[in-house]
Amino acid sequence: MKARAASTEATRRRVLDAAVSLLKSRFRSEIRLEDVAVGAQVTVQTIINIFGGRSALFDRALKELLRDLRSQRLRPNPGDIKGAIAALVEHYEQFGDLVIRNLAENADRELIEAGRIGHRQWVQRQFAPQMAKLDAKGRRLLIDQLVCVCDVYAWKLLRRDMARSRAESEGTIYATVTAIVSAV
């Protein structure tokens, strides 16, 4: 009985891992259960038996992917500007093109709104020490400035449109953030 439960869990994990992996490079609407089945080395029917269907599988896979993304961006301690920008650029290097495409196509409005909210919350957390002495109006202004300069479009402009290296892009974002923060 234990061996069967362990085997079922291992299969469930492979299916979920395959779905998460595909979500890193494609939109949910572009992924077929057949694609997941090939990646997990199972049948489509096995996926349906475990998750109940495509929607339930991708809801679970998206939750797991978002959790992993949040933890990646939250590794630096609040106030660590260099670490925050390094984590941000790493995140954009992995997912920036997909995020830009999603925004351009307005493919998943729920995901877009969750991203906007999450980005603002990240700025508030990461730069909380720099905002500590500001009044509400000053804090809001600084948050707005940092949301803009740390946005995926800033990364896209540097990396894709201006063809800057990763190091140059990270350095530019870091210098801009530092200038904004030191001006308060």
C-alpha positions as CSV (number, residue, x, y, z in Angstrom):
1,M,0.0,0.0,0.0
2,K,2.8,2.4,0.9
3,A,4.7,1.6,-2.4
4,R,1.6,2.3,-4.4
5,A,1.0,5.6,-2.6
6,A,4.6,6.6,-3.2
7,S,4.3,5.7,-6.9
8,T,1.2,7.7,-7.3
9,E,2.8,10.7,-5.6
10,A,5.9,10.4,-7.8
11,T,3.7,10.4,-10.9
12,R,1.6,13.4,-9.6
13,R,4.9,15.2,-9.0
14,R,6.2,14.4,-12.5
15,V,3.0,15.7,-14.1
16,L,3.0,18.9,-12.0
17,D,6.7,19.5,-12.7
18,A,6.1,19.0,-16.5
19,A,3.2,21.5,-16.4
20,V,5.2,24.0,-14.4
21,S,8.1,23.7,-16.8
22,L,5.9,24.3,-19.8
23,L,4.3,27.3,-18.1
24,K,7.8,28.9,-17.9
25,S,8.0,29.1,-21.7
26,R,4.4,29.1,-23.0
27,F,1.0,30.5,-22.2
28,R,-1.5,28.2,-20.5
29,S,-3.7,28.3,-23.5
30,E,-0.9,27.1,-25.8
31,I,-0.2,23.9,-23.7
32,R,-2.0,20.7,-24.5
33,L,-2.4,17.9,-22.0
34,E,-0.5,15.8,-24.6
35,D,2.5,18.1,-24.1
36,V,2.4,17.6,-20.3
37,A,1.9,13.8,-20.7
38,V,5.0,13.6,-22.9
39,G,7.1,15.6,-20.4
40,A,5.9,13.5,-17.5
41,Q,6.1,10.2,-19.4
42,V,2.4,9.4,-18.6
43,T,-0.8,9.2,-20.6
44,V,-3.3,12.0,-20.8
45,Q,-5.8,9.7,-19.0
46,T,-3.4,9.5,-16.1
47,I,-3.3,13.3,-15.9
48,I,-7.1,13.4,-15.9
49,N,-7.3,10.7,-13.3
50,I,-4.9,12.5,-10.9
51,F,-6.0,16.1,-11.4
52,G,-9.5,15.8,-12.8
53,G,-8.7,17.8,-15.9
54,R,-6.7,20.4,-17.6
55,S,-8.1,23.4,-15.7
56,A,-7.3,21.9,-12.3
57,L,-3.8,20.8,-13.4
58,F,-2.9,24.3,-14.6
59,D,-4.5,26.1,-11.7
60,R,-2.2,24.0,-9.4
61,A,0.8,24.4,-11.6
62,L,0.4,28.1,-11.8
63,K,0.1,28.4,-8.1
64,E,3.3,26.5,-7.7
65,L,5.1,28.5,-10.3
66,L,4.0,31.8,-8.7
67,R,5.1,30.6,-5.3
68,D,8.5,29.7,-6.7
69,L,8.8,33.1,-8.4
70,R,7.8,35.0,-5.2
71,S,10.4,33.1,-3.2
72,Q,13.1,33.8,-5.8
73,R,12.4,37.6,-5.7
74,L,12.1,37.6,-1.9
75,R,15.5,36.1,-1.1
76,P,17.3,39.4,-0.5
77,N,16.6,41.0,2.8
78,P,14.6,44.3,2.8
79,G,16.9,47.2,2.3
80,D,19.5,45.2,0.3
81,I,19.3,47.2,-2.9
82,K,22.0,45.3,-4.8
83,G,20.6,41.9,-3.8
84,A,17.0,43.0,-4.7
85,I,18.1,44.2,-8.2
86,A,20.1,41.1,-8.8
87,A,17.1,38.9,-7.9
88,L,14.8,41.0,-10.0
89,V,17.1,40.8,-13.1
90,E,17.5,37.1,-12.6
91,H,13.7,36.8,-12.5
92,Y,13.3,38.9,-15.7
93,E,16.1,36.9,-17.4
94,Q,14.1,33.7,-16.8
95,F,10.5,35.0,-17.4
96,G,10.7,38.6,-18.8
97,D,10.0,37.7,-22.4
98,L,7.0,35.6,-21.5
99,V,5.7,38.4,-19.2
100,I,6.1,41.0,-21.9
101,R,4.3,38.7,-24.4
102,N,1.5,38.1,-21.9
103,L,1.2,41.9,-21.3
104,A,1.2,42.7,-25.1
105,E,-1.4,40.0,-25.9
106,N,-3.4,40.6,-22.7
107,A,-3.5,36.8,-22.6
108,D,-4.2,36.2,-18.9
109,R,-5.8,39.3,-17.2
110,E,-5.9,37.6,-13.8
111,L,-2.2,36.8,-14.0
112,I,-1.4,40.3,-15.2
113,E,-3.2,41.9,-12.3
114,A,-1.6,39.5,-9.8
115,G,1.7,40.4,-11.3
116,R,1.1,44.1,-10.9
117,I,0.0,43.7,-7.3
118,G,2.8,41.4,-6.5
119,H,5.4,43.8,-8.1
120,R,4.2,46.7,-6.0
121,Q,4.2,44.6,-2.8
122,W,7.7,43.5,-3.7
123,V,8.9,47.1,-4.0
124,Q,7.2,48.0,-0.7
125,R,8.9,45.1,1.1
126,Q,12.3,45.4,-0.5
127,F,12.7,49.1,0.0
128,A,10.8,49.4,3.3
129,P,13.9,50.6,5.2
130,Q,14.5,53.3,2.7
131,M,10.9,54.5,3.1
132,A,10.8,54.3,6.9
133,K,11.2,58.0,7.6
134,L,8.9,59.2,4.8
135,D,5.4,60.5,5.3
136,A,2.6,58.9,3.4
137,K,2.8,61.1,0.4
138,G,6.6,60.7,0.1
139,R,6.3,56.9,0.6
140,R,3.7,56.7,-2.2
141,L,5.9,58.8,-4.6
142,L,9.0,56.7,-3.9
143,I,7.0,53.4,-4.3
144,D,5.6,54.7,-7.7
145,Q,9.1,55.7,-8.8
146,L,10.6,52.3,-7.8
147,V,7.7,50.4,-9.4
148,C,8.4,52.1,-12.7
149,V,12.2,51.7,-12.7
150,C,12.0,48.1,-11.5
151,D,9.3,47.2,-14.0
152,V,9.7,44.4,-16.6
153,Y,9.5,47.1,-19.3
154,A,12.6,48.8,-18.0
155,W,14.4,45.4,-18.3
156,K,13.0,44.9,-21.8
157,L,14.1,48.3,-22.9
158,L,17.6,47.7,-21.8
159,R,18.0,44.0,-22.7
160,R,15.9,43.7,-25.8
161,D,15.5,47.1,-27.4
162,M,18.9,48.6,-26.5
163,A,20.8,45.2,-26.6
164,R,22.6,45.8,-23.3
165,S,24.2,42.9,-21.6
166,R,22.7,41.5,-18.5
167,A,25.4,43.1,-16.3
168,E,24.9,46.5,-18.0
169,S,21.2,46.2,-17.5
170,E,21.5,45.2,-13.9
171,G,24.0,48.0,-13.3
172,T,21.7,50.6,-15.0
173,I,18.7,49.6,-12.9
174,Y,20.8,49.5,-9.7
175,A,22.2,53.0,-10.4
176,T,18.8,54.4,-11.1
177,V,17.3,52.9,-8.0
178,T,20.2,54.1,-5.9
179,A,19.8,57.6,-7.3
180,I,16.1,57.7,-6.6
181,V,16.5,56.3,-3.1
182,S,19.4,58.7,-2.2
183,A,17.3,61.7,-3.3
184,V,14.8,61.2,-0.6
